[in-house]
């Protein structure tokens, strides 16, 4: 996978979605670092991505005096809009892929079902 700034931004904002953080919500950098290995991106990508999102105003560092854990990353309203747009684009891409797949199936749209077998469906005859 080619890592571009858009890829890193998408993954970072996706992690905010994973933790169900909306505008004004805060995320501890330790939680972000703990989830980062699952993305299969480099640690330097995390650092550069956070800096880029802070620079463009999607995230900001907040240091609460009452909190001894140190500064947190806060998702700004513009960052939340970006996160929501990203989710909409991802859903649209999946929908477009599925429609293309349905068109390519033999029998056309009428035989297309979701690519999952329900537990009530009969088992396929593989013999």
N, C-alpha and C positions, 0 to 999 in steps of 0.2 A: 504494500500500500504506500503510495506516495504521500508524504506528510507535507501539507501546505498549511499556511496560517489559518485558512478557513476550516481545515480538518481539525486543527487543535482547538479553535474557537468552538466548533460544533461539539467536540468531545467535552470541553470544559463546561459549556452551558448545559450539555446533556447530564453531567454530574449534578448540577444544581437541580435539574428536573428529577434525577434519581433520588435526591434527598428531599424532594417536594418543597423546594425553597422558591418563594416568589419575591416580588419586588420588596425591598426592605429587609428581607431575610438574610441571616448571616451564616457563614460556614467557616468552621475552624480549618485552617490550612492543614492541620494534622489529619483531619478526615479526608480532605482532598488528596493528600499524599498517600494515604492508606488505600484509596480506591484507584489511584493512578496506574499501578502495575496491571490491573485488569484491562486497561485500554491498549496495552501493548505498544505504547509510545514511550519515548525516552524521557527521563527526568528533566533534561534541558528543555524539552518541548513544553512541559508543565510550567516551568519558570518563565519562558518566553511568552507563552500563551497568557498567563496571568498578567504579565507586564503589559502586553498589547491590549487586553481587555480593560485594564485600569487606565491606560493611556487614552483609549477611545471613550471612556466613561461608562462602560457596561458594568464594571465592578469598581469598588472603592475599598480601601483599607479603613477599618474602624477600630479604634482602640478605646474600649470601655474602661474607665478608671476603676469601676467596681469589680471587674473581671480580672483575675490573676493569670488567666491562661494566655494572655497576649492578644495581639490584634487579630481581627477576623475579617474575612472577605464578605462584603455586603453586595447583594445584587441590586443594582439601581433600576429605576423604572425603564430606562432605555435598554438595559441588559435583559430585563424581563420580556420586553417586546421582542428583542432579538431571539430569546429562547422560545417564545411562543411561535414566532415566524418559522424558526427552524423546525419545530414540531409539525407545523402545518405543511412545510415543504417535504418533510420525511413521509408524512401520511400520504401526500399527493403522489410522491414517487412510488410508494408501495402500491397505491391504487392503480397507477398507470402501468406498472409492471404486471399486476394481476390481470388487468384488462387485456394487455398484450398476450399474456399466457392463455387466457380464455379464448381469444381469437385464434390462436395457433393450435388449440386442441382439436383432434378429429371430432367431427360432429358439430363443431362451432359452439356457440354460446349455450345451446340448449343442454348439452351434456356436461357442462363445466360445473363442478362442485368445489367447495373448499378443499384444499389438498390435505385434509385431515380425515381420519376415519373415526366415526363416532363409536362409542362402546356398544351401541345397539345395532350397528351395522354387522352383517354377516362377515365372517373371516374370509379373506381371499383364498381361492383354491390355487395353491402353488404346486400341487402334484402333477 
